[in-house]
């Protein structure tokens, strides 16, 4: 079983993906972590890498090829990535939403090493808005898809006012109906 988890920044993709993988005894992969590592190895933030990706396809293609290869090699894992639903059509596809305010609050409280520090939740909210715009631009340009179209997913959940355990329970119920 392959479960892809996509969603908006701060929606809990990695947190929820890790819990699901642990509960099901599956490997967890994070394309966001992989892209973050790519950025830091090049002396960039993730936002700088994304901006470069608006004109340079390699910034996405490397991790996209990795996902395609992963789906060919393995049958049982959970992956957190914006486009895994596109590269792994036989997967169970989940999309997580969150209000911009709550997503920014979560990101501000738990900064990633591949992001520059922010002085406020409002600054994070502005960066997040730009990140979503860049993602949309890149994915439409390179693949002619929208990552945030609910029609691409088997399950869409709003995480704004819910604990990760509640979201995990709902996903597991949908994956393994009783």
Buried (B, 14 or more C-beta within 10 A) or exposed (E): EBBBBBBBBBBBBBBBBBBBBEEBEBEBBBBBBBBBBBBBEEEBBBBBBBBBBBEEEEBBEEBBEBBBEBBEEEEEBBBBBBBBBBBBEEBBBBBBBBBBEBBBBBBBEEEEEBBEEBEEBEBBBBBBEEBBEBBBBBBEEBBEBEBBEEEBBBBBBBBBEBEBEEBBBBBBEBBEEE
